[in-house]
């Protein structure tokens, strides 16, 4: 392989490594943002679930909502 061929190969490999690194950093930041969002949602879910536990709903629709909120609390791992 000629000098120019090696040069092209090195440039392509470096570009691939940089692109992979950028993708990993972006994925890591997105994961952190999702964790923060879930923690913020915990406050809302806990407040709703506590309210539904104190005064259980009287209608079937209300009961389904209360069950969904309780399931979300468990899914998010809220206290």
Secondary structure, DSSP 8 states (H G I E B T S, - for coil): --HHHHHHHHHHHHHHHHHHHHHHHHHHHHHHHHHHHHHHHHHHHHHHHHHHHHS--SSHHHHHHHHHHHHHHHHHT--
